[in-house]
Amino acid sequence: MHNKEVIYLDHAATSWPKPPEVAEAVMQTMLNDAANPGRGSHQMAVRASRVLFDARFKLAKLFHIANANDIAFTMNTTMGLNMAIKGFVKKGDHVVATNIEHNSVRRPLEFLKQTQGVKVSYVKTDPHGMVNVSQIEEELRPDTSLIIVNHSSNLLGSIVPLAEIGELARRKGVKLLVDAAQTAGLLEIDVGQMNIDMLAFPGHKGLLGPQGTGGLYISPELDITPLLHGGTGSQSESAEQPNVRPDRYEAGTQNTPGIAGLAAGVRFVMQETVANIHAREWSLTQRMMEGLRELDGIKLLGPGLGQPRTGIVSFVLEGVDPSETAFILDQHYHIAVRSGFHCTPLAHETAGTLETGAIRASVGCFTTEQEVDSLIAAVKEIKQHYR
């Protein structure tokens, strides 16, 4: 069913292959239910609305969200983060983030610094991407309105102590926004227990859905300014954006076929269980790290062997350009990895790889031990060639 001649180790960017039921759900929706959800009372429109309701309900169950209508669908995590940051942060506010944030957080914050006088403090992690909660607390000020944390670094694979950070935010009366790009469907997330006020997540990574899907959970206690204004299918007689959720945050026609695929992906994750998926991926990353660290002249990034991490292993080969290594892996070994700076220069600065970049291999739900071993063998051959 899939081109398994390719050893795909780029799941941190997009998961592949998808469960067969994801493609089937997309196709069936395209064939039978591809009308505009919430834009009519005919049968096809009603069925399309049910597709969105079903996906929203499953996501709410996965993240322990009390009201599914507090989830707004987005194109991706980037859109969700922009909605949260630009919709919540006000002129002159102070925001605390970390130095392992993705550009999807850093660039909106820098934009608000330039245009709205927003002040930003980036808390330094250790070189492996581990953050000390006390350092976050030290950066809080009377005008701090928001803490933003990357649940797991997309370069280092490190995992932040989210529950502790959420408790700090609650105690200090500061709101918490979580970037779950690398953890949704791969680590347990409970927005209530973890005191998460906003959660941005992708559909196309750990949730195994199609590209062009994702979402933003917004606490019912918050009323953020919508990023988009326009048609919602509700209160059309009003010139103002509706206040009712999720319509307030979902102007325009939704990606109904994609969201149908997302619902199928979430169903698969819940059947497999997040705990089992994470345990399997962690075992694969340990196998990869063990094999790579035996090679001379290789630098592994992120937490050490045996430490908690997501399914990401980034590394640098001494004397070999990461982009060249990735090209050789692709062209000669049919192994797909990611090289460069991974849209997170702050994390590269933290790891000491800002000048060189790195190679990132990331495992997924269907990665096998044989594929991991093939990467190790290929890197060993490349390293020997460049001696």
PyMOL commands that set and color helices and strands:
alter all, ss='L'
color gray80, all
select helices_A, chain A and resi 20-32+43-63+68-70+77-88+103-116+133-139+162-172+247-249+256-272+274-293+322-333+345-351+369-385
alter helices_A, ss='H'
color red, helices_A
select strands_A, chain A and resi 7-8+71-74+94-98+119-123+144-150+175-179+198-202+214-218+298-300+312-317+335-336+338-340+358-362
alter strands_A, ss='S'
color yellow, strands_A
deselect
rebuild
show_as cartoon
